[in-house]
């Protein structure tokens, strides 16, 4: 049984795990993301060396933010990690270890992880839409990842869904929901507010219910458009809001308003793996490179 290291690099934390070629995670941990390039590299290398002391490692899979060319390692924009903009990541990480390395966009990795070990196991074609500060996602058709000619496929957040052309990042994200809900509840802009609380409080607050209904309508426009374009078997929703069970019947009611939804209809389901999906998807790529 071969063993791999999976990394999920984020703006705040870098999660990692020891994962078998069958997708079983044996151990996991995380460390804070450093925005100093040398410190970033040093911390990453230390983790790899620690795993190598425990187990023979066959390869490393890395989930990374930004527009990633997985063939060359080029990353013109590295998301929040702008100190790595323009860096060749395969070369950078390759200087730190002799192990084979694969690297892929984080949203794509999340989709691959769900396909391999999560909510997408039974499907050949799926859309994974992650709802967080912004909205991203991955597109898998016939178990093949669709990256696009510029490695930007799945950037659902830039789709206009608002009445005045506002994009999904602005008004259909978790951030958009929280900002609109704060206004409805007359809360300060920095007041803590979570999705679970919003869905609970809307039952007794008509103004908050209107905000959530509107947000769901924006999200449903994006889902409808994506389904009409790619004809998946399922749409998987990721991010913290995916655990709100009230969301799914609300989405279904919103989608039923569209003329062709009866013909296009596919199930909309929550992702299962949470933040484990990214490193599992990264390892799925690493296993298949061997």
Secondary structure, DSSP 8 states (H G I E B T S, - for coil): --EEEEEEE-SSEEEEEEEETTS-EEEEEEEE--SSHHHHHHHHHHHHHHHHHHS---EEEEEESS-B-TTT-BBS--TT-GGGTT-BHHHHHHTT-SS-EEEEEHHHHHHHHHHHHSTTTT-SSEEEEEESSSEEEEEEETTEE---TTS-TT-GGGSB-STTS-BHHHHTSHHHHHHHHHHHTT--TT----HHHHHHHGGG-HHHHHHHHHHHHHHHHHHHHHHHHH--SEEEEESGGGG-THHHHHHHHHHTTSTTHHHH--EEEE-SSGGGHHHHHHHHHHHHH-
